[in-house]
Every structure is written in C-alpha cells, then in structure tokens.
Amino acid sequence: MKRLLFCVINQTKQKYLMLKLSHLSIVILGLLFIASCNEPGLIGSDLVEDEQVELLFTDTLHPQISTVRGDSVRVYSPNISTLSQYFIGDFNDPVFGKTTAGLYFRINGPDFNPGFLEARNVDSMVVILDVDSATSYGSWFNSYAAEIYQVTEDIDDDEDFYSNSTFMTDMVAIGSSSGFTPGAFDSITVIEAVDGKEETQMRQNEWRIKLDDAFVQDFFASDTNVFITDSAFIEKYKGFFLKPSNETPSILALDFVNSNSAIRIYYHENDTTFRSRTFFFQTLIPNYTQDYAGTMIEPLLNNGDNNDSLFFVQGLQGLEGKVILPDNPFTDRVVISKAELEITMADISGLNPDLFNPPAQLMIYKEADDSTKLFVDDLLYVVNSSDFSVWFGGTPQENTTTNLTTYKFNIGAYLSKVWAGEEPSEVYIQIHQRWQIASRAAFYGGNHPTHPAKINLFYSLIAN
C-alpha cells in the first residue's frame, strides 16, 4: 500500500476541521483538490467523523531551488492573435545584465491601384510606433534610438516562430531615429492629412522613424506589378527589422493592437491637396537576447542543482527557478490537507522594486518527457478561471509588519503525487505569459539562513 494517501475532505469534514482550527483556511483546498481524489476509500470517512485524525502543521520542509536559463518561447503562430505588447530596447539592468529586444515585421500589401505611384509628389514615408506606457519597464524618461533594416530572407507566416528566431537583413539601415524621449507629459507635433488638408496634431508617446529618401525613391520606382497582389508585394518587400541602437536603463513596450502603429506615406496630389496612405503591420516576430556576463547571476547558472540562497526569475526568454520539492519525511502514512510553497522576495541593491515592478503573477510548471512545460495539477484545475490566482496563488503579498513581499502557491495535489512516486519532484517557477512580460525579481532560496523558501504543510498522520 502507498505510504502517501491524498483525498478530498467533503463539506461535512471541512466544517469539522474549521471548528477545530478556525484560523486555518482549508476550505479553499477542499474545493481546489476535488479532481485529485483518486483513492478516497483508503482512509475511511469514519476516521475524520470519529475525531481520530488530528490536523497538524509544519513549515520546516525546504525545497532546493536554483536559477536556470529559460527556453525560447513561441512568439508568433498563424493560429494565435497578436501579442498584447512588443518590446524594443537595449536594456542594461544593474542586476540582470543586458536584455536586447528587436522586432521583425511585415506590412500588408497596398490597397490602391498601381497608378497611385504616378504623378505624386511624395513628402515622406514614416514608421509610426505607439509606445505603451503601462507595460514599458523601468523609467522611460530616457532617450531611445533605433534603426530599421530590410529583411532579405523569406518569412513564412504559416510557420511558428520563437523568441530566438532571426532573419537575414541588409547591412545598411533604411531609416533611423535618435533622441526619442517618451513620457507622460511629452508630446510631439505632427502634420496629418485630413480631408485633403494639412492638419497640425499633438501626439503623446508616439515614436516616428522617417525612412531614408533612397528607400522611398526605390519604393516608388518599383515595377507596377509589385503592387498588384499581396504575394508580389511580399516577394519584393519581405519584411523589416526594428533594432535598438543605444543602451538604456529601461525597455519600451509597443502597442500594435489598439493603436496608430503603421507605415504611412505622405504626399501631395497637387499644390493644395495633401493626402496619406497607410500600410498596417502584420506577422510581428519579436527577437530577444539576454546576457548575464559579469552579473551576480552568472555564477549561479553554472551551479547545476545546488541549493542556492538566492534565485532569480525574469520575463521574455529569461530566467526560471528550478525547484526540487522535499522528500516525504514521515514514516507514518500522511494525508495532505493543504500544502503551500512560500518564497520571499530578496532585498538586493539595484533591484529597485519601486521602479522595476515585481511580477504580477508567477506560475509553476512541470517538465514533460519532451521537455515542454505543463501546468502542475493544482494550477491545471483552476487556470481557466478568471480568478485562478485566488485559488492557486502566485501573486505578491506584502507584509506591512516585516516589509517583506512573499508569493505563495497551493501545490498540495502535486506534492501528494510526488510523494506517491507518480510525478517528478522537479518543478519550475516562471513569470505568467513571460513571452510578453519584461518584469523580473530575485528571491531567497531554500538555503537562505533567515528567509528560506519553505513548504507550509497542513497534514494528518495515519499510523501504519
């Protein structure tokens, strides 16, 4: 018989335990673990109803945690919608090293007759990027610079692409911008075409990169057949690459969903009529690289599975915490009522959590045989709920007395299977939707002398 038994306490038993230990919040676990009761008859309901099972608690079990590099993440698929935000920047983080984010993109074919190209006095061709102030990371009152290159390699938009995907480009940029400084109170003056007239408008958080005259001339000198079909247009203009060209202490988020982001041509039809034509972005493929050379993180990445006193998590394709859950320490059979993995944010110089917000949601995954990451059972049961964090946890909780921030995860269903030998003890802590989140955080590991990661375990023992 298995040494570990896990079953769900029904509502009658929940009421009994709540009366006995009203300060313990076990009702949530009763609901959360309904799906994981696979051997309820082995304990016997009479044990609880006859008050023969005592609910115990310990927080002396400590997991082993190390820092590992995250895998590349899928950032484009023909079957998924556009991401909420895309990042651009060469971000020099005082703790996490360098994160470089660029963006490959294509534009849609023209919606006009090729005759449009004739007898027009072209003023400019401009890449317009809406900056998302809410999801940019760090202080964005900095000066940013970027360049745009033409892609020379076919991009098959029927394929999936990952955050480390790259495409060949020309060596010479076709446009550049420097000195762009976004900010909540910054605005720029632009001239837009409205009803054939020039209209002065004020725009906030809009980055405009003018394409070089040589490219514009080549664009308008193209054979008219290029503009007849999308396929002909894409064959000529395979794509573009937006590349950061200066180092900054933050990273910008770009909005391509509800925004004015596009490539726009401004032209005069005659001396008085001013118009514009717009090409919208499509097939957006972000590219991320993260370099930890010379940081305090670099030696931890070579530690293997050592139980470190610190570990780090990071968005995009950054860092994860590899957790090895503790072995079952009990000789008697144990019934898990609730198990929480609790981790505490570390206080490290340079983290500056007031400027660099910690992750809003962390998740726990297990690794399948093919190395893909899957939700642990406790998360799988509730992840489709709009308020799954209420049941699973994984959100920052600040203790105003200690000024410490902790994250707690309900893992009772998974831990029970680990102790039964049905699941591996290794799990991974990742930032939720990390492919479009730039946040990061440091935590005390299982080996920290003061605030070690721990398991808050509510359990009962059944004598053999």
Secondary structure, 3 states (H helix, E strand, C coil): CCCEECCCCCHHHHHHHHHHCCCCCCHHHHHHCHHHCCCHHHCCHHHHHCCCCCCEEEEEECCEEEEEECCCCEEECCCCCCCCCEEEEEEEECCCEEEEEEEEEEECCCCCCHHHHCCCEEEEEEEEEEECCCCCECCCCCCEEEEEEEECCCCCCCCCEECCCCCCECCCCCEEEEEECCCCCCCEEEEEEECCEEEEEEECCEEEEEECHHHHHHHHCCCHHHHCCHHHHHHHCCCEEEEECCEECCEEEEECCCCCCEEEEEEECCCCCEEEEEECEEEEEEEEEEECCCCCCHHHHHCCCCCCCEEEEECCCCEEEEEECCCCCCCCEEEEEEEEEEEEECCCCCCCCCCCCCCCCEEEEEECCCCCEEECHHHHCCCCCCCHHHHHECCCEEECCCCEEEEEEECHHHHHHHHCCCCCCEEEEEECCHHHCCCEEEEECCCCCCCCCEEEEEEEEECC
